[in-house]
């Protein structure tokens, strides 16, 4: 057995306390796991909804970009098509460089970019939740399959050893008492008492 499970009363009490803490921890992890599963399902549903919303918006933006490219030329679209900032407060072109086709393409592109950003955030959130859930599942499994059984086995071992020691001690006390009483009885039965020599 391990050093932690040396059969002493102190170690037995400590092991029982640690077992109760491990069981409470497992219960908390189980509740947390259920909450994370619920959150993950909600995040996955959110991702699928955003994907459904994004597909027609991207088609609309692509069609508007193609129309604007045909009507206004590719040079008018380059200013906002490859922007690093995903959301624009105002169009990155002046009024005389614009036409209604470019404006429609800009706003469709902006809407698609905003939805793409929301989708990316939702996917990242879902991945983080999934990673947290797998960590929680590993910890709960370790408690359930390794820690709790080890403490239960150790407590059982220490309890048996301590009970055996108590029985042995009880037998020793009884034997000592019997020997002592036999000796006193034998001493009382003898008529010859040792004489004290001056």
Secondary structure, 3 states (H helix, E strand, C coil): CCHHHCCCHHHHHHHHHHHHHHHHHHHHHHHHHHHHHHHHHHHHHHHHHHHHHHHHHHHHHHHHHHHHHHHHCHHHHHHHHCCCCCCCCCCCCCHHHCCHHHHHHHHHHHHHHHHHHHHHHHHHHHHHHHHHHHHHHHHHHHHHHHHHHHHHHHHHHHHHHHHHHHHHHHHHHHHHHHHHHHHHHHHHHCCCCCCCCC
